[in-house]
Structure formats: C-alpha cells, structure tokens
Amino acid sequence: MKPQSQFGRRRRQRGIALATVIFLMLILAMLAGAILYAAQLDTLGSYNYAAATRAGYIADAGLQQAVNWFDFDYCDSGCMGVEQPSSKYNVTQSPVTLVGTTTAVVLSTGTDSEFPDAGTVTAFQTALQGASVGGQGTFSIRATLISDTPVHTVNGNANQERWEVQVTGYWAENGVTLATSQLTGFIEQGVTPISNYAMFSTGRTCGSITMQGNSYTDSYDSSLGYEASANSTSGGDVGSFGNIQATGAATIGGNAYVPDGVYGSCSAGNPIGFTQKGGNVNVTGSILSMQSQCYTCFPAPQMVSNCMTNLDCLPLPSPDTSGNYTLSPTCTQNSDGSTTCGAASIGYGNLSPAGGTLVLPAGSGTTANVYYINTITATANTNLEISGNGPVIVNLVGAGTLQDLPNCTSCVFELSGGAMLNPSLIPADFQINYAGTGTLLLDTGSSSSAMVVYAPQSAISLSGDAGLYGSVIGASITQMGSAAVHYDRRLKNTTLVLNPFQLVSWNRQVQ
C-alpha cells in the first residue's frame, strides 16, 4: 500500500477549527442569552415585588384610614338617629345580622352595604370611597360587624363592637393594575372599668390627690360585707394622672399608680409621681407606673336636663311632719340604658334644706330613679337618705353656689355635719355624677356612706369618721382627718367606659 502523504492528512483535517469556533460561539451565545434572560427575570421580579410592596402599603393605608374613620367619624348604634341594635340587630350570632334576615351588617365602599342607617353608609363611602394613595394606588374596604356586646357606662348602656375590615390595595400604572394586596384586620373597642380605684384624680398638678392625717384606703366585697371580705388591707388602689401627696400617717391599702412610677418631690413643671411627707406614711402595695395614661377614659357624664337655663326649675318641696323633704325623680333609666323623663319634671334648682332629711326614693330592680339637681348645699346637720333598696342616680348640673358655707364658696354638693344614708350598702346603687368644675364636699359624719362619685373635672374633699364605701373620681381629691375610702371590688364589673377602636389582629394575602 502506498503511504499517505502529509498533505493528504492535513486535507482530511480541514474545517475542524471552524466547527470548533462555531460550537464555542454557540455556547457563548447560549450563556449570554441565559444571563440576559436571568437579568430580565430579576428585573421583572423586582418590578413585580415593588408593585406588590406598593399594593401592600396601600392596603395598610386603607386599613388605617378605616380605623381612623371608626374612631372619629363613626356614630355607632347608640347615637341619635341610628336605630338601636335591640330592634335592628340579631346579636346572638356572628357575624351580626339584621333582624329577620340572614344578611350580615356591612359597611362597604362598594355597592353591598347593609346597615340600618343610610346616613352612616353615606358617611363611610364619602370618607373612604375612591380614595387614592400616591396618585396610582387605590383601595376598597368592606367592614362586617362581628359582634355587638352591651356594656353599662356612666352615660347609660352602650355597645362594644368588633368589626372585620377587609381591605384590598391596588397598584396601577397607565390604567393597568399591576398588583393587589388583600389585608384583613379585626378592630374592636376596648372597655375599662371606670371605678377601678378607691380614689382617682384626672388632674395633672402637684397634690392632685392629697392624703392627710390618718386617712386611708382599703377594699372589700359588698356581696360579703366589709368585715367578711378577705384581703381588705389591699385592693384599695389610688391613682392619678398627676401627683399623689401623702402626709402624716396616711395609708394606701393597695398600690399607688402615678405616671412613670416616679417616687419623690413634685415640681410645677413636672407634676407627676408619688410624694411622701412624714415618716408614718404607709403604702401596703407598691408605687407603680400607670399602664395607660388614657386621658379620654374618663368622659364627662352627659346631662339631658339642666333647669339653670329654664325658669321652671322645681323648688325644694315642703317638709312633712317628720322634717323629710321627699323629691320626685326627674327621670328613670332602664336596664337597656334608655332614659325616660316626665314632661313636667325638668330638674330641681339649688336645694338648701335647713336641717331634716332630704329623701330620694330608690328605683326598682334594674331601673334607676334619676334626679337632676343644680346644687345640694346645706348646713345644720341635714341628712341625705335613699329611701328603699334600689338604684339612684343624682346628676348635679349647677356651676356652684356662692353661699356663706363653712368650708366652700363654690360648692355643688355639701351636707355639713349630716349623713348620707344608703340602706342597701351597695355603692353601685347610689351614683353621684357631675360634669362641671364646682366643688364637692363629702362629709360622712358618723354614719357610713355607700356611693360612687364620678366628677372627673371637679375638686372633691373627703372628711368624716365613718368612711365612704365605694369609689371617688375627681380632678383633685383631698382626704382629711380620719376619712377612709373602702373600695368595693364589685365595681370592676359594673360601670365601664368604651375606649377607641384598636386593631387587634390582621393577616395579609398578596396577589
């Protein structure tokens, strides 16, 4: 066989280099395409993530605006002009439905609102429908009433509501929706016992509460009686948004609550804390910080009658042969919180009996007799007595009388040297409410008094040896001599105050 020449071998290898180069270029092109595709995916992913994030923020904004609307603009079922839940709502199931139907109670920015008051629907939609965020973001809201629980407040019965708020946030560009975010939150009104302390002052000054001499607080359970109640040397808590000053041998049979839990001297520029003056002051519990300085948690009591502006104020009735001045109730407050007032009974003027007994007939069962009185100021050992075992509410509405009284020149309430008698000995059965800034002098004398005093803007002075069973709330409180306040622990379960709506839980779904 003839051997192949070197040229022949080179000829058969011709084109391999070209194929190799083409193959390598193809691989490089594929790698470049993959890199470009990955970069495009990253860009698109980042773009979608940004759109989804914006939609999420828009949903957050919508939920916050809904909470704000419920807090500041919502007129709930107890407001004037809105039907009562007892007549329009079926509250025995969740969500709450309209009576006689299976239709849930709904407020919506769409067309599916189901609410018994058209004005509320309009207000909801006017405030929230079509709202935009950043010009390109919008949201829709649908709120469903989950529960509606009656609670008793200082201004009668109200309803603690819980709503499920569904918010959908949309982010669009050039009219095209790029992302949506669905957010579901539950909002609810909190409730706080309004008589949670033996004494509480809403004032923010030095000496908002001043305890002098041998004054003291403790607690008991009125269902057991004072002597039979366990732990009576604790539970008589005292609280203030300002400063508590204790002098002499004053004793707080419980905790002292002050802003920041500060212990020391008080200055005008920083009127907070607990100040002890004298080595015999005793606090059986601790000096603690207020959990919440909720300055709106002590609303002024609402008064539906005030004869100060009317010439037809009822005068003090003539005494009977026993020296009793018996008043007729101005109104009655029913167990559902509604108030019924007589056409001619618009309230009493300034009552100043000279001795004897001012008698207030009690209500029956859960129906309270309500008395609207400008002022009660008297000397000469005048007594105040609740006649019968039932609830009585005294609403003081005057600005304070300028009389020659021994301890006060602007009092709305003073019975010097007399007694305030509540035969049931249940503080919740005798409530004194006052929304003004006059002064209340509470002198128990030598007879025990059982009552709840709620005057969050008033100065209150406590004296007497027998003690007051119940709770006292005022702008400032001075406890003198041997005066005692025995806090009834049952008051924690009676009168409550509704707090603003709060977001209690939420979850999110992004599309």
C-alpha positions as CSV (number, residue, x, y, z in Angstrom):
1,M,0.0,0.0,0.0
2,K,1.2,3.4,-0.9
3,P,1.7,5.5,2.2
4,Q,-0.4,8.7,2.6
5,S,1.3,11.9,2.2
6,Q,1.4,14.6,4.9
7,F,-0.7,16.8,2.7
8,G,-3.4,14.3,2.5
9,R,-3.6,14.0,6.2
10,R,-3.9,17.8,6.5
11,R,-6.6,17.8,3.9
12,R,-8.8,15.4,5.8
13,Q,-8.5,17.7,9.0
14,R,-9.5,20.8,7.1
15,G,-12.7,22.6,8.7
16,I,-12.3,21.3,12.3
17,A,-11.1,24.6,13.6
18,L,-14.1,26.4,12.1
19,A,-16.5,23.9,13.6
20,T,-14.9,24.3,17.0
21,V,-15.1,28.1,16.8
22,I,-18.8,27.9,15.8
23,F,-19.5,25.5,18.6
24,L,-17.8,27.7,21.1
25,M,-19.6,30.8,19.8
26,L,-22.9,28.9,20.1
27,I,-22.2,28.0,23.7
28,L,-21.2,31.6,24.5
29,A,-24.4,32.9,22.8
30,M,-26.5,30.5,24.9
31,L,-24.7,31.6,28.1
32,A,-25.2,35.3,27.1
33,G,-28.9,34.5,26.4
34,A,-29.3,32.8,29.7
35,I,-27.6,35.7,31.5
36,L,-29.8,38.1,29.7
37,Y,-32.9,36.1,30.4
38,A,-32.0,35.8,34.1
39,A,-31.4,39.5,34.2
40,Q,-34.8,40.1,32.7
41,L,-36.4,37.8,35.2
42,D,-34.7,39.6,38.0
43,T,-35.8,42.9,36.7
44,L,-39.3,41.7,36.2
45,G,-39.3,40.1,39.6
46,S,-38.0,43.3,41.2
47,Y,-40.6,45.3,39.3
48,N,-43.4,42.9,40.5
49,Y,-42.1,42.9,44.0
50,A,-42.0,46.7,44.0
51,A,-45.6,46.8,42.7
52,A,-46.7,44.2,45.3
53,T,-45.0,46.1,48.0
54,R,-46.7,49.3,47.0
55,A,-50.1,47.5,46.9
56,G,-49.3,46.2,50.4
57,Y,-48.6,49.6,51.7
58,I,-51.8,50.9,50.1
59,A,-53.8,48.2,51.8
60,D,-52.1,49.2,55.1
61,A,-53.0,52.8,54.5
62,G,-56.6,51.8,53.7
63,L,-56.9,49.8,56.9
64,Q,-55.5,52.7,59.0
65,Q,-58.0,55.1,57.4
66,A,-60.8,52.7,58.2
67,V,-59.7,52.6,61.8
68,N,-59.5,56.4,61.9
69,W,-63.0,56.6,60.5
70,F,-64.4,54.3,63.1
71,D,-62.6,56.2,65.9
72,F,-63.5,59.8,64.8
73,D,-66.5,59.7,62.5
74,Y,-68.5,56.6,63.2
75,C,-71.8,57.2,65.0
76,D,-72.5,53.7,66.4
77,S,-75.8,52.2,67.2
78,G,-76.3,54.2,70.4
79,C,-76.1,57.6,68.6
80,M,-79.1,59.8,68.0
81,G,-80.8,58.9,64.7
82,V,-79.3,55.4,64.4
83,E,-81.6,52.5,65.1
84,Q,-80.9,50.6,68.3
85,P,-79.3,47.2,68.0
86,S,-82.1,45.7,70.2
87,S,-84.6,46.5,67.4
88,K,-82.5,46.1,64.3
89,Y,-79.7,43.7,65.1
90,N,-79.6,40.0,65.8
91,V,-76.6,39.9,68.2
92,T,-76.9,36.3,69.1
93,Q,-74.8,35.1,66.2
94,S,-71.5,36.1,64.5
95,P,-71.4,38.0,62.2
96,V,-74.3,40.1,63.4
97,T,-77.3,40.1,61.1
98,L,-80.2,42.4,60.5
99,V,-83.3,41.2,62.4
100,G,-85.5,38.8,60.5
101,T,-82.8,38.1,57.8
102,T,-79.6,36.2,57.3
103,T,-77.9,39.4,56.0
104,A,-74.8,40.4,57.7
105,V,-74.4,44.1,58.8
106,V,-71.9,45.5,56.4
107,L,-70.3,48.9,55.6
108,S,-68.7,49.0,52.2
109,T,-67.1,51.3,49.7
110,G,-68.8,49.3,47.0
111,T,-72.5,48.7,46.5
112,D,-73.0,45.9,49.0
113,S,-73.5,47.9,52.2
114,E,-76.2,46.5,54.6
115,F,-76.6,48.9,57.5
116,P,-79.8,50.2,59.2
117,D,-78.8,53.8,58.9
118,A,-78.4,55.3,55.4
119,G,-76.5,58.3,56.7
120,T,-73.8,56.1,58.2
121,V,-73.4,54.3,54.8
122,T,-73.1,57.7,53.0
123,A,-70.6,59.0,55.6
124,F,-68.5,55.8,55.2
125,Q,-68.4,56.0,51.4
126,T,-67.8,59.7,51.3
127,A,-64.8,59.4,53.5
128,L,-63.3,56.2,52.0
129,Q,-64.7,55.5,48.6
130,G,-62.3,56.4,45.7
131,A,-59.5,57.4,48.0
132,S,-56.1,57.2,46.3
133,V,-52.5,56.9,47.6
134,G,-49.7,58.4,45.6
135,G,-51.9,59.0,42.6
136,Q,-51.6,55.4,41.3
137,G,-52.8,53.4,44.3
138,T,-56.4,52.9,45.4
139,F,-58.2,50.7,47.9
140,S,-61.6,49.2,48.6
141,I,-62.9,48.4,52.0
142,R,-65.6,46.1,53.3
143,A,-66.3,46.1,57.1
144,T,-68.5,43.4,58.6
145,L,-69.9,43.7,62.2
146,I,-68.7,40.5,64.0
147,S,-70.1,41.2,67.5
148,D,-72.1,43.8,69.3
149,T,-72.0,43.4,73.1
150,P,-74.0,45.6,75.5
151,V,-71.9,47.3,78.3
152,H,-73.0,49.7,81.0
153,T,-71.3,53.1,81.0
154,V,-71.6,56.2,83.1
155,N,-73.9,57.6,80.4
156,G,-76.1,54.5,80.2
157,N,-75.8,51.4,78.2
158,A,-73.7,51.3,75.0
159,N,-72.4,48.6,72.7
160,Q,-68.9,47.2,72.4
161,E,-68.4,46.5,68.7
162,R,-66.0,44.2,66.9
163,W,-65.6,44.6,63.1
164,E,-63.8,42.5,60.5
165,V,-62.3,45.0,58.0
166,Q,-61.3,43.6,54.6
167,V,-59.1,46.0,52.6
168,T,-57.8,45.4,49.0
169,G,-55.0,47.6,47.8
170,Y,-54.4,48.2,44.1
171,W,-51.3,49.5,42.4
172,A,-51.7,50.5,38.7
173,E,-49.6,52.2,36.0
174,N,-51.1,53.7,32.9
175,G,-54.5,52.4,33.9
176,V,-53.3,48.8,34.2
177,T,-53.5,47.1,37.6
178,L,-50.1,45.5,38.3
179,A,-50.6,44.1,41.8
180,T,-53.2,43.7,44.5
181,S,-52.8,43.1,48.2
182,Q,-55.6,41.8,50.4
183,L,-55.5,42.7,54.1
184,T,-58.0,41.5,56.8
185,G,-57.9,43.2,60.2
186,F,-60.1,42.9,63.2
187,I,-60.8,46.1,65.1
188,E,-62.5,46.3,68.5
189,Q,-63.4,48.9,71.1
190,G,-61.7,48.3,74.4
191,V,-63.5,48.5,77.7
192,T,-62.1,49.7,81.0
193,P,-63.7,49.8,84.5
194,I,-64.4,53.4,85.3
195,S,-64.3,52.7,89.0
196,N,-61.1,50.8,89.1
197,Y,-59.6,52.6,92.1
198,A,-60.7,53.7,95.6
199,M,-59.7,57.2,94.5
200,F,-58.5,58.5,91.1
201,S,-57.7,62.1,90.1
202,T,-57.6,63.2,86.5
203,G,-55.7,66.4,87.3
204,R,-52.1,66.9,86.3
205,T,-50.9,69.1,89.2
206,C,-48.9,68.6,92.4
207,G,-51.2,67.2,95.0
208,S,-53.8,66.0,92.6
209,I,-54.6,63.6,95.4
210,T,-53.7,64.8,98.9
211,M,-54.0,62.3,101.8
212,Q,-53.6,63.9,105.3
213,G,-53.7,62.8,108.9
214,N,-54.9,59.3,109.5
215,S,-56.8,59.0,106.2
216,Y,-56.6,55.7,104.4
217,T,-58.0,53.3,101.7
218,D,-58.7,49.6,101.6
219,S,-61.1,47.3,99.8
220,Y,-63.9,44.9,100.4
221,D,-66.6,42.9,98.5
222,S,-70.1,44.3,99.1
223,S,-71.7,40.9,98.5
224,L,-69.9,39.7,101.6
225,G,-69.9,42.8,103.7
226,Y,-66.9,44.7,104.9
227,E,-65.9,42.6,107.9
228,A,-66.2,39.3,106.0
229,S,-64.2,40.4,103.0
230,A,-60.8,38.9,102.6
231,N,-57.7,41.0,101.8
232,S,-59.4,44.2,103.0
233,T,-56.0,45.8,103.6
234,S,-55.2,45.5,99.9
235,G,-57.0,46.4,96.7
236,G,-57.7,50.0,97.8
237,D,-55.6,51.4,95.0
238,V,-55.1,55.1,94.4
239,G,-54.2,56.5,91.0
240,S,-53.5,59.9,89.4
241,F,-52.5,61.4,86.1
242,G,-50.6,63.9,88.2
243,N,-49.1,63.7,91.7
244,I,-50.1,61.9,94.9
245,Q,-49.0,63.5,98.2
246,A,-49.3,61.6,101.5
247,T,-48.6,63.2,104.8
248,G,-48.9,62.3,108.5
249,A,-50.0,58.7,109.0
250,A,-51.9,58.3,105.7
251,T,-52.2,54.8,104.4
252,I,-52.9,53.4,101.0
253,G,-54.2,49.9,101.4
254,G,-53.1,48.8,97.9
255,N,-50.9,50.2,95.1
256,A,-50.3,53.9,94.2
257,Y,-50.4,54.4,90.4
258,V,-48.6,57.5,89.1
259,P,-47.1,58.4,85.7
260,D,-43.8,56.7,85.2
261,G,-43.9,55.3,88.7
262,V,-41.8,58.1,90.0
263,Y,-41.2,58.5,93.7
264,G,-40.0,61.8,95.1
265,S,-40.8,65.5,95.3
266,C,-43.1,67.2,92.8
267,S,-42.3,70.3,90.8
268,A,-44.7,72.5,88.9
269,G,-43.1,71.8,85.6
270,N,-43.2,68.0,86.1
271,P,-46.3,67.3,88.3
272,I,-46.0,63.6,88.4
273,G,-45.1,60.9,90.9
274,F,-45.7,60.0,94.5
275,T,-44.5,62.4,97.2
276,Q,-44.3,61.3,100.9
277,K,-44.2,63.9,103.6
278,G,-43.8,62.4,107.0
279,G,-42.3,59.1,108.3
280,N,-45.5,57.3,109.1
281,V,-47.0,57.2,105.5
282,N,-47.7,53.6,104.5
283,V,-48.3,52.1,101.1
284,T,-49.1,48.4,101.6
285,G,-48.6,47.6,97.9
286,S,-46.1,49.3,95.5
287,I,-45.6,52.6,93.7
288,L,-46.4,51.6,90.1
289,S,-46.4,53.2,86.7
290,M,-49.7,53.8,85.0
291,Q,-50.2,51.1,82.4
292,S,-52.0,53.6,80.2
293,Q,-52.4,57.4,80.6
294,C,-55.7,57.4,78.7
295,Y,-56.9,60.9,79.2
296,T,-60.1,60.2,77.3
297,C,-61.0,57.2,79.6
298,F,-63.0,59.5,82.0
299,P,-65.5,61.2,79.7
300,A,-67.8,63.9,81.2
301,P,-71.2,62.5,82.1
302,Q,-73.8,63.6,79.7
303,M,-76.7,65.6,81.1
304,V,-80.1,65.6,79.3
305,S,-81.7,68.0,81.7
306,N,-80.5,71.4,83.1
307,C,-83.0,73.8,84.5
308,M,-80.4,76.5,85.0
309,T,-81.5,78.0,81.7
310,N,-85.2,77.4,82.4
311,L,-87.4,79.4,84.7
312,D,-89.4,76.3,85.6
313,C,-86.8,74.7,88.0
314,L,-88.5,72.6,90.6
315,P,-88.2,74.1,94.1
316,L,-87.4,72.2,97.3
317,P,-90.7,70.6,98.4
318,S,-92.2,71.4,101.8
319,P,-91.1,69.1,104.6
320,D,-93.5,66.7,106.2
321,T,-94.2,66.4,109.9
322,S,-91.0,64.4,110.4
323,G,-88.9,67.0,108.6
324,N,-88.5,64.9,105.4
325,Y,-88.1,66.7,102.1
326,T,-89.1,64.0,99.6
327,L,-88.1,64.6,96.0
328,S,-89.7,63.1,92.9
329,P,-87.4,61.6,90.3
330,T,-86.7,63.7,87.2
331,C,-86.3,60.6,85.0
332,T,-85.9,56.8,85.1
333,Q,-83.0,54.9,83.5
334,N,-84.0,51.5,82.3
335,S,-81.8,48.4,82.2
336,D,-81.2,48.9,78.4
337,G,-79.7,52.3,79.1
338,S,-82.7,54.3,77.8
339,T,-83.9,57.2,79.8
340,T,-87.5,58.3,80.3
341,C,-88.3,61.7,81.6
342,G,-91.6,63.2,82.7
343,A,-92.8,66.2,80.6
344,A,-93.0,68.5,83.6
345,S,-90.0,67.2,85.6
346,I,-87.1,69.1,84.2
347,G,-85.0,69.1,87.3
348,Y,-84.6,70.9,90.6
349,G,-82.8,74.2,91.3
350,N,-80.5,75.0,94.2
351,L,-81.7,72.9,97.1
352,S,-80.7,74.2,100.6
353,P,-82.8,72.4,103.2
354,A,-82.3,73.7,106.8
355,G,-82.0,70.5,108.8
356,G,-84.2,67.4,108.5
357,T,-83.7,64.8,105.8
358,L,-83.6,65.1,102.0
359,V,-85.2,61.9,100.8
360,L,-84.6,60.3,97.4
361,P,-86.9,57.4,96.7
362,A,-84.9,54.5,95.1
363,G,-85.7,52.8,91.8
364,S,-86.8,49.2,91.5
365,G,-84.9,46.2,90.3
366,T,-82.6,47.4,87.5
367,T,-84.5,50.6,86.8
368,A,-82.8,53.6,88.5
369,N,-84.5,56.7,89.6
370,V,-82.6,59.7,88.2
371,Y,-82.6,63.1,89.9
372,Y,-81.3,66.2,88.1
373,I,-80.4,68.9,90.7
374,N,-78.4,72.1,90.2
375,T,-76.8,72.0,93.7
376,I,-77.4,70.5,97.1
377,T,-75.8,72.7,99.8
378,A,-77.0,72.6,103.4
379,T,-75.8,73.0,107.0
380,A,-77.5,72.4,110.4
381,N,-77.0,68.6,110.2
382,T,-79.1,67.9,107.2
383,N,-79.2,64.3,106.1
384,L,-79.4,62.7,102.7
385,E,-81.2,59.4,102.6
386,I,-82.0,56.9,99.8
387,S,-85.5,55.5,100.5
388,G,-85.7,51.8,99.6
389,N,-83.3,49.3,98.2
390,G,-82.7,50.1,94.6
391,P,-80.6,52.2,92.3
392,V,-80.5,56.0,92.5
393,I,-78.5,58.4,90.2
394,V,-78.0,62.0,91.2
395,N,-76.9,64.2,88.3
396,L,-75.6,67.5,89.6
397,V,-75.7,70.2,86.8
398,G,-75.0,73.5,88.5
399,A,-71.9,75.7,88.4
400,G,-71.7,76.0,92.2
401,T,-73.4,78.3,94.6
402,L,-71.9,81.3,96.3
403,Q,-73.2,81.0,99.8
404,D,-71.9,81.5,103.3
405,L,-70.9,77.9,103.8
406,P,-68.4,76.9,106.4
407,N,-65.9,75.2,104.0
408,C,-66.8,76.1,100.5
409,T,-67.8,79.2,98.4
410,S,-68.4,77.4,95.1
411,C,-70.0,74.1,96.1
412,V,-72.4,72.0,94.1
413,F,-72.7,69.5,96.9
414,E,-72.2,69.9,100.7
415,L,-74.0,68.5,103.7
416,S,-72.0,69.6,106.7
417,G,-72.4,67.5,109.8
418,G,-75.1,65.3,108.4
419,A,-75.2,61.8,107.0
420,M,-75.5,60.2,103.6
421,L,-77.5,57.0,104.0
422,N,-77.8,54.2,101.5
423,P,-79.7,51.3,103.2
424,S,-78.6,48.7,100.6
425,L,-74.9,49.5,101.5
426,I,-74.2,48.7,97.8
427,P,-72.2,51.6,96.3
428,A,-73.4,50.9,92.8
429,D,-77.0,51.7,94.0
430,F,-76.1,55.3,94.7
431,Q,-74.2,57.3,92.0
432,I,-73.4,61.0,92.0
433,N,-72.4,62.3,88.6
434,Y,-71.1,65.8,87.9
435,A,-69.7,67.2,84.7
436,G,-68.8,70.7,85.9
437,T,-65.9,72.3,87.8
438,G,-67.6,73.2,91.1
439,T,-66.6,71.6,94.4
440,L,-68.0,68.6,96.2
441,L,-67.6,68.3,99.9
442,L,-68.4,64.8,101.1
443,D,-68.7,64.6,104.8
444,T,-69.8,61.2,106.0
445,G,-70.1,62.4,109.6
446,S,-70.6,59.4,112.0
447,S,-72.7,57.3,109.6
448,S,-71.2,55.1,106.8
449,S,-72.0,56.1,103.2
450,A,-72.0,53.8,100.2
451,M,-71.8,55.5,96.9
452,V,-69.9,56.1,93.6
453,V,-68.8,59.6,93.0
454,Y,-67.9,60.5,89.4
455,A,-66.9,64.1,88.8
456,P,-63.8,64.0,86.6
457,Q,-63.5,67.8,86.3
458,S,-64.3,68.7,89.9
459,A,-62.4,69.3,93.2
460,I,-63.5,66.8,95.9
461,S,-63.0,67.0,99.6
462,L,-63.5,63.9,101.8
463,S,-64.0,64.1,105.6
464,G,-65.8,62.3,108.4
465,D,-65.0,59.4,110.6
466,A,-67.4,56.8,109.3
467,G,-65.9,56.2,105.9
468,L,-67.1,56.1,102.4
469,Y,-67.8,52.7,100.8
470,G,-67.3,52.8,97.0
471,S,-65.1,54.8,94.8
472,V,-64.3,58.5,94.2
473,I,-63.1,60.0,90.9
474,G,-62.4,63.7,90.5
475,A,-59.9,66.2,89.0
476,S,-58.4,66.6,92.5
477,I,-59.2,64.9,95.8
478,T,-58.3,65.9,99.3
479,Q,-58.7,63.3,102.1
480,M,-58.6,64.8,105.5
481,G,-58.5,63.6,109.2
482,S,-59.6,60.0,109.6
483,A,-61.5,59.8,106.4
484,A,-61.5,56.4,104.7
485,V,-62.5,55.2,101.3
486,H,-63.3,51.5,101.3
487,Y,-63.2,50.4,97.7
488,D,-65.9,47.9,96.6
489,R,-64.2,45.3,94.3
490,R,-67.5,44.5,92.7
491,L,-67.3,47.9,90.9
492,K,-64.8,46.5,88.5
493,N,-67.7,44.6,86.9
494,T,-70.3,47.3,86.9
495,T,-69.7,50.7,85.1
496,L,-67.4,50.6,82.2
497,V,-66.0,53.1,79.7
498,L,-65.7,52.4,76.0
499,N,-62.2,53.1,74.6
500,P,-61.4,54.0,70.9
501,F,-61.2,51.2,68.3
502,Q,-57.9,49.3,68.1
503,L,-56.5,46.9,65.6
504,V,-56.3,43.6,67.5
505,S,-55.2,41.2,64.7
506,W,-54.6,41.1,60.9
507,N,-53.4,38.9,58.1
508,R,-52.3,39.6,54.5
509,Q,-52.6,37.9,51.1
510,V,-50.7,39.4,48.1
511,Q,-51.6,38.6,44.5
